[in-house]
Amino acid sequence: MQNLNPMNWLALQPEIWLLAAICVIAIVDLFISDPERRPTFWLTQLAVLVFSGIHFAAFDSGATTYAMGGQVVTDPMGHLLAFFAGVALLVTVAYARPTLGPREMQKGEFYVLAMLVLLGVSVMTSANSFLVVYLGLELMSLSLYALAALRRDHAVATEAAMKYFVLGALASGFLLYGMSMMYGATGSLEIPRVFEEISTNPNINREVLVFGVVFVVAGVAFKLGAAPFHMWVPDVYQGAPTSVTLLIGGAPKFAAFAITIRLLVEGMLGLAVDWQQMFIVLAVASLVVGNVVAIAQTNLKRMLAYSTIAQMGFILLGMSAGVVSGNTLSAGNAYSSAMFYVVAYVLTTLGTFGLIMVLSRQGFESEQIEDLAGLGRRSPWIAGVMSIFMFSLAGLPPMVGFYAKLAVLQALVSTNVEGYVWLAVFAVMMSLIGAYYYLRVVKVMYFDEPKLAGPVGQSSGVNALLAVNGLAVLVFGLLPGGLMAMCRDAIVKALTS
């Protein structure tokens, strides 16, 4: 139901709450003397918990509301993605806290910047115009650049932050240039009006539109980390502190998916023939580059970075099966499978990087694959949880990663188009190649001789969170129906509102 209130501030309750909380926490932190920043941590968790609760309640209502004169739309898809992003940040901050102190990152800036990242994600999930998309993107990106450089006395982290900033600025330029060309061709910044103009105006300059789509797709591909726009992913994942790597690999993925739906599906569905072809090329390149190069990696974070590139290939495959021969009947199925894949990927990634942080200690980062040697004997339950994450990323049943891959493959095959069926076969072959480097980690944990001694694990709270994370990966794999229904419901309402 569309609300015609031109401003409608109530629709922006979660963002207003989060912005107010950020300001309060930033001021309160100035007066905190506790070196472990306990009050800042708990205030951050409380603020993000309330933010997520408001979004989930709004998702449950199923209403679609327009605000800020049509610049913002709050619909079930935006609420659900923002809710997942909030949960991802809650888990990220909880995993990160014990590791911040030894690396001299236990500062109020970490928590404030992390919440600004979440605010940027939330702005993007509810964007209904190019301006709001760009506003949210820059808010999120600039906060992430600052977080990557937070350990400014560490040469590797500083170098990673510099690469992230330079390449991120380039991608933002691509996206901005693409959106400006779309504005030049359609005369509007509002996404629904761009859609109408493309669909109904026979005299529209199609060459400008196609060039605009090319630049927009390039910008989106960079944010997703898809090949050949993946250059920043391995260096930033490896060089940034693991707590920041987890932040980059978590909540922002929901924002990248949201702007893909908002810009390309809701705004440029009439040009799907053009951007779907580019998505297929990006997906194939990502699956090949990610899976093949990951095999040669010995650094665990770098291997997971290339794994991320391959996983993004699957998401792009799901997105490319929405419109078949001008028919949009399979759109809901295709886009909801891609959304489910994003949720499954982030859920597993949180646990994987969280476990790397659990294994780290003062002066030892546990970033090499060989550092896991003999973990099955040193700590059987941590090795077991890590195995669950590796099996899920490899797509083995009954983990959530298996069902996510199956949903995307079903979306491709259900198009009944020979080319898409071959794409599904290709994706399966690439997954088999990818299984090698995931299973290698399991082999190292259980069959190699331990090279390290000493305690394993952090506080009981973090260990318990890790267990819940692993259990969620298993449960959503055994019972994926509820989560998939939520994704499908959110996508259908977003496309029909």
C-alpha positions as CSV (number, residue, x, y, z in Angstrom):
1,M,0.0,0.0,0.0
2,Q,1.6,3.3,-1.1
3,N,1.5,6.1,1.4
4,L,1.4,9.5,-0.3
5,N,2.7,11.5,2.7
6,P,5.5,13.5,1.0
7,M,8.0,13.3,3.9
8,N,6.7,10.5,6.2
9,W,9.5,10.6,8.8
10,L,8.0,7.6,10.5
11,A,9.0,5.4,7.7
12,L,12.6,6.2,8.6
13,Q,12.4,5.2,12.2
14,P,15.2,2.7,12.2
15,E,17.7,5.0,10.4
16,I,16.8,7.9,12.7
17,W,17.2,5.7,15.7
18,L,20.6,4.4,14.5
19,L,21.8,7.9,13.6
20,A,20.8,9.3,17.1
21,A,22.4,6.3,18.8
22,I,25.7,6.8,16.8
23,C,25.8,10.4,18.0
24,V,25.1,9.5,21.6
25,I,27.6,6.7,21.7
26,A,30.3,8.8,20.0
27,I,29.9,11.4,22.8
28,V,29.6,8.9,25.6
29,D,32.7,7.2,24.5
30,L,34.7,10.4,25.1
31,F,34.1,10.0,28.8
32,I,34.8,6.3,29.1
33,S,38.0,5.3,30.8
34,D,37.6,1.6,30.7
35,P,40.4,0.3,28.4
36,E,38.2,-2.5,27.1
37,R,35.4,-0.1,26.2
38,R,32.7,-2.3,27.7
39,P,30.0,0.5,27.9
40,T,30.7,1.4,24.2
41,F,30.4,-2.3,23.2
42,W,27.1,-2.9,25.0
43,L,25.6,0.4,23.9
44,T,26.5,-0.5,20.3
45,Q,24.9,-4.0,20.6
46,L,21.8,-2.5,22.2
47,A,21.4,0.2,19.5
48,V,21.9,-2.4,16.6
49,L,19.5,-4.8,18.3
50,V,16.8,-2.2,18.5
51,F,17.5,-1.2,14.9
52,S,17.2,-4.8,13.7
53,G,14.0,-5.3,15.8
54,I,12.3,-2.3,14.2
55,H,13.2,-3.6,10.7
56,F,11.9,-7.1,11.5
57,A,8.6,-5.8,12.9
58,A,8.2,-3.6,9.8
59,F,9.0,-6.6,7.5
60,D,6.3,-8.7,9.4
61,S,3.7,-6.0,8.6
62,G,4.3,-6.4,4.9
63,A,3.6,-2.7,4.1
64,T,5.3,-0.7,1.5
65,T,5.7,3.0,2.3
66,Y,7.2,5.9,0.3
67,A,8.9,8.8,2.0
68,M,11.0,11.9,1.4
69,G,8.9,12.8,-1.6
70,G,9.4,9.4,-3.2
71,Q,13.2,9.3,-2.8
72,V,13.0,6.5,-0.2
73,V,10.9,3.3,-0.2
74,T,10.5,1.0,2.8
75,D,9.3,-2.4,1.6
76,P,9.6,-5.9,2.9
77,M,12.8,-6.6,0.9
78,G,14.5,-3.5,2.2
79,H,13.4,-4.3,5.8
80,L,14.6,-7.9,5.5
81,L,18.0,-7.0,4.1
82,A,18.5,-4.3,6.7
83,F,17.5,-6.8,9.4
84,F,20.0,-9.4,8.2
85,A,22.7,-6.6,8.0
86,G,21.9,-5.6,11.6
87,V,22.3,-9.2,12.8
88,A,25.5,-9.6,10.8
89,L,26.9,-6.5,12.5
90,L,25.9,-7.8,16.0
91,V,27.7,-11.0,15.4
92,T,30.7,-9.2,13.8
93,V,31.2,-6.9,16.7
94,A,30.8,-9.8,19.2
95,Y,33.5,-11.8,17.4
96,A,35.8,-8.8,17.0
97,R,35.8,-7.4,20.5
98,P,38.3,-9.8,22.1
99,T,40.8,-9.3,19.3
100,L,40.7,-5.5,19.3
101,G,42.7,-4.8,22.4
102,P,45.9,-6.8,21.6
103,R,45.9,-5.0,18.2
104,E,45.4,-1.5,19.7
105,M,42.0,-1.1,18.0
106,Q,39.9,-1.1,21.1
107,K,38.7,2.4,20.4
108,G,35.3,4.1,20.2
109,E,36.0,4.8,16.5
110,F,35.7,1.1,15.7
111,Y,32.1,0.9,17.0
112,V,31.0,4.2,15.7
113,L,32.4,3.5,12.2
114,A,30.8,0.0,12.2
115,M,27.4,1.5,12.9
116,L,27.9,4.1,10.2
117,V,28.6,1.2,7.8
118,L,25.2,-0.3,8.9
119,L,23.5,3.1,8.4
120,G,24.9,3.3,4.9
121,V,23.7,-0.3,4.2
122,S,20.2,0.6,5.5
123,V,20.0,3.7,3.4
124,M,20.9,1.7,0.2
125,T,18.3,-1.0,1.0
126,S,15.6,1.6,1.0
127,A,16.8,3.8,-1.8
128,N,14.3,4.8,-4.5
129,S,16.4,7.2,-6.4
130,F,20.0,7.4,-7.7
131,L,20.9,10.1,-5.3
132,V,19.9,8.0,-2.2
133,V,21.8,5.0,-3.6
134,Y,24.9,7.1,-4.0
135,L,24.5,8.7,-0.5
136,G,24.3,5.3,1.2
137,L,27.1,3.9,-0.9
138,E,29.5,6.7,0.0
139,L,28.5,6.6,3.7
140,M,29.2,2.9,3.8
141,S,32.4,2.9,1.7
142,L,34.1,5.8,3.5
143,S,33.4,4.2,6.8
144,L,34.9,0.9,5.6
145,Y,38.0,2.7,4.2
146,A,38.6,4.3,7.6
147,L,38.1,1.0,9.4
148,A,40.6,-0.7,7.1
149,A,43.1,2.0,8.1
150,L,42.3,2.0,11.8
151,R,45.5,0.2,12.6
152,R,47.6,3.0,11.1
153,D,50.9,1.8,12.5
154,H,50.6,-1.5,10.6
155,A,52.2,-1.3,7.1
156,V,50.2,-4.1,5.6
157,A,46.9,-2.8,6.9
158,T,47.7,0.7,5.7
159,E,48.6,-0.6,2.2
160,A,45.3,-2.6,2.1
161,A,43.3,0.5,3.1
162,M,45.0,2.6,0.4
163,K,44.2,0.0,-2.3
164,Y,40.7,-0.3,-1.1
165,F,40.2,3.5,-1.1
166,V,41.7,4.0,-4.6
167,L,39.9,1.2,-6.3
168,G,36.7,1.9,-4.3
169,A,36.8,5.5,-5.5
170,L,37.2,4.3,-9.1
171,A,34.2,2.0,-8.7
172,S,32.1,4.8,-7.2
173,G,33.1,6.9,-10.2
174,F,31.9,4.1,-12.6
175,L,28.6,3.9,-10.8
176,L,28.1,7.7,-10.6
177,Y,28.9,8.1,-14.3
178,G,26.5,5.3,-15.2
179,M,23.7,6.8,-13.2
180,S,24.4,10.3,-14.7
181,M,24.0,8.7,-18.2
182,M,20.8,7.1,-17.2
183,Y,19.6,10.5,-15.9
184,G,20.6,12.1,-19.2
185,A,18.6,9.6,-21.2
186,T,15.5,9.4,-19.0
187,G,15.4,12.8,-17.4
188,S,14.8,11.4,-13.9
189,L,16.7,10.3,-10.8
190,E,13.8,8.4,-9.3
191,I,14.0,4.7,-10.1
192,P,10.3,4.0,-10.8
193,R,10.2,6.9,-13.3
194,V,13.4,5.6,-15.0
195,F,11.6,2.3,-15.4
196,E,8.5,3.9,-16.9
197,E,10.6,6.0,-19.3
198,I,12.6,3.0,-20.5
199,S,9.4,0.9,-20.9
200,T,7.1,3.5,-22.6
201,N,9.3,6.0,-24.5
202,P,10.0,4.8,-28.0
203,N,12.2,7.8,-28.8
204,I,14.6,7.3,-25.9
205,N,18.3,7.3,-26.7
206,R,19.2,3.6,-26.4
207,E,22.9,4.0,-27.0
208,V,23.2,6.3,-24.0
209,L,21.1,3.9,-21.9
210,V,23.3,0.9,-22.8
211,F,26.5,2.8,-22.0
212,G,24.9,3.8,-18.7
213,V,24.1,0.2,-17.9
214,V,27.6,-0.9,-18.6
215,F,29.0,1.6,-16.1
216,V,26.4,0.7,-13.5
217,V,27.1,-3.0,-13.9
218,A,30.8,-2.3,-13.5
219,G,30.2,-0.4,-10.3
220,V,27.9,-3.1,-8.9
221,A,30.4,-5.8,-9.9
222,F,33.1,-4.1,-7.9
223,K,31.0,-3.8,-4.8
224,L,30.1,-7.5,-5.1
225,G,33.8,-8.4,-5.7
226,A,33.1,-10.2,-9.0
227,A,35.8,-10.9,-11.6
228,P,37.3,-9.0,-13.4
229,F,36.6,-6.2,-10.8
230,H,37.9,-8.4,-8.0
231,M,41.5,-7.0,-7.7
232,W,40.9,-5.4,-4.4
233,V,39.3,-8.4,-2.7
234,P,42.4,-10.6,-2.0
235,D,44.6,-7.8,-0.9
236,V,42.1,-6.1,1.3
237,Y,40.9,-9.4,2.9
238,Q,44.5,-10.4,3.6
239,G,45.9,-7.0,4.6
240,A,43.0,-5.6,6.7
241,P,42.7,-6.7,10.4
242,T,40.5,-9.8,10.5
243,S,37.8,-8.0,12.4
244,V,37.5,-5.4,9.5
245,T,37.7,-8.2,6.9
246,L,34.7,-9.8,8.6
247,L,32.9,-6.4,8.5
248,I,33.7,-6.0,4.8
249,G,32.5,-9.6,4.0
250,G,29.3,-9.4,6.0
251,A,26.7,-6.6,6.1
252,P,27.9,-4.8,2.9
253,K,27.0,-7.8,0.8
254,F,23.3,-7.2,1.6
255,A,23.8,-3.6,0.4
256,A,25.4,-4.8,-2.9
257,F,22.5,-7.1,-3.5
258,A,20.0,-4.4,-2.6
259,I,21.4,-1.8,-5.1
260,T,21.5,-4.6,-7.8
261,I,17.8,-5.2,-7.3
262,R,16.9,-1.5,-7.0
263,L,19.0,-0.2,-9.9
264,L,18.9,-3.0,-12.4
265,V,15.7,-4.9,-11.7
266,E,13.3,-2.2,-10.5
267,G,14.8,0.6,-12.6
268,M,16.2,-1.1,-15.7
269,L,14.2,-4.3,-16.2
270,G,13.5,-3.1,-19.8
271,L,17.2,-3.4,-20.4
272,A,17.5,-6.9,-18.8
273,V,18.7,-8.4,-22.1
274,D,21.8,-6.1,-21.9
275,W,22.7,-6.4,-18.3
276,Q,21.9,-10.1,-17.9
277,Q,24.4,-10.9,-20.7
278,M,27.1,-8.9,-18.8
279,F,26.1,-10.7,-15.5
280,I,26.6,-14.1,-17.2
281,V,30.1,-13.1,-18.4
282,L,30.9,-11.8,-14.9
283,A,29.6,-15.0,-13.3
284,V,31.6,-17.3,-15.5
285,A,34.8,-15.2,-15.0
286,S,34.2,-15.2,-11.2
287,L,33.6,-18.9,-11.0
288,V,36.8,-19.6,-13.0
289,V,39.1,-17.1,-11.3
290,G,37.8,-17.6,-7.8
291,N,37.9,-21.4,-7.8
292,V,41.1,-21.9,-9.8
293,V,43.3,-19.3,-8.1
294,A,42.1,-20.3,-4.6
295,I,43.7,-23.7,-5.0
296,A,47.1,-22.1,-5.0
297,Q,46.7,-20.1,-1.9
298,T,48.4,-20.9,1.4
299,N,47.1,-17.9,3.3
300,L,43.6,-18.8,4.7
301,K,42.2,-15.2,4.5
302,R,43.5,-14.9,0.9
303,M,41.9,-18.3,0.0
304,L,38.6,-17.2,1.5
305,A,38.9,-14.0,-0.6
306,Y,39.1,-16.0,-3.8
307,S,36.3,-18.2,-2.5
308,T,34.2,-15.1,-2.1
309,I,34.8,-14.2,-5.7
310,A,33.6,-17.6,-6.7
311,Q,30.5,-17.4,-4.5
312,M,29.6,-14.0,-6.1
313,G,29.6,-15.9,-9.4
314,F,26.7,-18.0,-8.1
315,I,24.8,-14.9,-7.0
316,L,25.2,-13.3,-10.4
317,L,24.0,-16.6,-12.1
318,G,20.8,-16.4,-10.0
319,M,20.3,-12.7,-11.0
320,S,20.8,-13.5,-14.7
321,A,17.9,-16.0,-14.9
322,G,15.2,-13.5,-14.0
323,V,14.1,-12.5,-17.5
324,V,14.0,-15.2,-20.2
325,S,13.0,-14.3,-23.8
326,G,11.3,-11.2,-22.5
327,N,9.3,-13.2,-20.0
328,T,9.5,-12.3,-16.3
329,L,7.6,-15.3,-14.9
330,S,10.7,-16.8,-13.4
331,A,11.9,-13.5,-11.9
332,G,10.6,-14.1,-8.4
333,N,12.2,-17.5,-8.3
334,A,15.6,-16.4,-9.7
335,Y,16.0,-13.3,-7.5
336,S,14.8,-15.0,-4.3
337,S,17.3,-17.8,-4.9
338,A,20.1,-15.1,-5.3
339,M,18.9,-13.4,-2.1
340,F,18.9,-16.7,-0.2
341,Y,22.4,-17.3,-1.5
342,V,23.6,-14.0,-0.1
343,V,22.1,-14.8,3.3
344,A,23.7,-18.2,3.3
345,Y,27.1,-16.8,2.2
346,V,27.1,-14.1,4.9
347,L,26.0,-16.6,7.6
348,T,28.9,-18.9,6.8
349,T,31.4,-16.1,6.3
350,L,30.7,-14.7,9.7
351,G,31.6,-18.0,11.3
352,T,34.6,-18.6,9.2
353,F,36.3,-15.3,9.9
354,G,35.0,-15.4,13.5
355,L,36.8,-18.7,13.9
356,I,40.1,-17.3,12.6
357,M,39.8,-14.6,15.3
358,V,39.0,-17.2,17.9
359,L,42.2,-19.1,17.0
360,S,44.3,-15.9,17.0
361,R,46.1,-14.7,20.1
362,Q,48.7,-12.0,21.1
363,G,51.4,-11.9,18.4
364,F,49.8,-14.8,16.4
365,E,47.1,-14.2,13.7
366,S,46.5,-17.9,12.6
367,E,46.1,-16.8,9.0
368,Q,48.0,-19.6,7.3
369,I,46.2,-22.9,6.4
370,E,49.1,-24.8,8.0
371,D,48.3,-23.1,11.3
372,L,45.2,-25.3,11.5
373,A,47.3,-28.5,11.4
374,G,46.2,-30.9,14.1
375,L,43.3,-28.7,15.2
376,G,41.1,-31.8,15.3
377,R,43.2,-33.1,18.2
378,R,43.8,-29.8,20.0
379,S,40.2,-28.7,20.0
380,P,37.8,-31.2,18.4
381,W,34.7,-29.1,18.7
382,I,36.3,-26.0,17.1
383,A,37.6,-28.2,14.3
384,G,34.1,-29.6,13.9
385,V,32.5,-26.2,13.6
386,M,35.1,-25.1,11.1
387,S,34.3,-28.3,9.1
388,I,30.7,-27.3,9.0
389,F,31.6,-23.9,7.5
390,M,33.9,-25.5,5.0
391,F,31.3,-28.1,3.9
392,S,28.7,-25.3,3.6
393,L,31.0,-23.1,1.4
394,A,31.8,-26.2,-0.7
395,G,28.0,-26.9,-1.1
396,L,27.9,-30.2,0.6
397,P,24.6,-31.5,2.1
398,P,23.0,-30.9,4.6
399,M,24.6,-27.5,5.1
400,V,22.9,-24.2,4.1
401,G,25.4,-23.7,1.3
402,F,24.2,-26.8,-0.4
403,Y,20.6,-25.6,-0.5
404,A,21.7,-22.1,-1.7
405,K,23.6,-23.6,-4.6
406,L,20.7,-26.0,-5.4
407,A,18.2,-23.1,-5.4
408,V,20.3,-21.1,-7.9
409,L,20.8,-24.2,-10.1
410,Q,17.0,-24.9,-10.0
411,A,16.4,-21.3,-11.1
412,L,18.7,-21.8,-14.0
413,V,17.3,-25.2,-15.1
414,S,13.7,-24.1,-14.7
415,T,14.1,-21.6,-17.5
416,N,14.1,-24.5,-19.9
417,V,16.6,-22.7,-22.0
418,E,19.5,-24.7,-23.2
419,G,22.1,-22.0,-22.6
420,Y,21.0,-21.7,-18.9
421,V,21.1,-25.4,-18.5
422,W,24.7,-25.5,-19.7
423,L,25.5,-22.6,-17.3
424,A,24.1,-24.8,-14.4
425,V,26.3,-27.7,-15.6
426,F,29.3,-25.3,-15.7
427,A,28.6,-24.0,-12.2
428,V,28.4,-27.6,-10.9
429,M,31.8,-28.4,-12.4
430,M,33.3,-25.3,-10.9
431,S,31.9,-26.2,-7.5
432,L,33.6,-29.6,-7.7
433,I,36.9,-27.8,-8.4
434,G,36.2,-25.4,-5.5
435,A,35.4,-28.3,-3.1
436,Y,39.2,-29.3,-3.3
437,Y,40.5,-26.2,-1.4
438,Y,37.6,-26.3,1.2
439,L,38.2,-30.0,1.9
440,R,42.0,-29.4,2.0
441,V,41.4,-27.3,5.1
442,V,39.4,-30.2,6.7
443,K,42.2,-32.5,5.8
444,V,44.8,-30.3,7.4
445,M,42.8,-30.1,10.6
446,Y,42.3,-33.8,11.0
447,F,45.2,-35.5,9.3
448,D,48.3,-33.3,9.6
449,E,50.5,-33.3,12.6
450,P,50.0,-30.3,15.0
451,K,52.7,-27.6,14.7
452,L,51.4,-25.4,17.4
453,A,50.6,-25.9,21.1
454,G,48.9,-23.8,23.7
455,P,45.3,-22.9,24.4
456,V,42.7,-22.6,21.7
457,G,39.7,-20.4,21.9
458,Q,38.6,-17.1,23.4
459,S,36.0,-16.4,26.1
460,S,33.1,-18.8,26.7
461,G,30.7,-16.2,25.2
462,V,32.5,-16.1,21.9
463,N,32.8,-19.8,21.8
464,A,29.1,-20.1,22.5
465,L,28.4,-17.6,19.7
466,L,30.6,-19.7,17.3
467,A,28.6,-22.8,18.2
468,V,25.3,-21.0,17.5
469,N,26.7,-19.8,14.2
470,G,27.6,-23.3,13.2
471,L,24.3,-24.7,14.4
472,A,22.5,-22.1,12.3
473,V,24.4,-23.1,9.2
474,L,23.3,-26.7,9.8
475,V,19.7,-26.0,10.8
476,F,19.0,-23.6,7.8
477,G,20.4,-26.4,5.6
478,L,18.1,-29.0,7.0
479,L,15.1,-26.7,7.2
480,P,15.5,-24.0,4.5
481,G,11.8,-23.6,3.7
482,G,11.1,-20.8,6.2
483,L,14.1,-18.6,5.2
484,M,13.4,-19.2,1.5
485,A,9.8,-18.3,1.9
486,M,10.8,-15.0,3.6
487,C,13.2,-14.2,0.7
488,R,10.6,-15.1,-1.9
489,D,7.9,-13.0,-0.1
490,A,10.2,-10.0,0.1
491,I,11.2,-10.2,-3.5
492,V,7.7,-10.6,-4.8
493,K,6.4,-7.7,-2.8
494,A,9.3,-5.5,-3.9
495,L,8.6,-6.3,-7.6
496,T,4.9,-5.8,-7.4
497,S,4.7,-2.7,-5.2
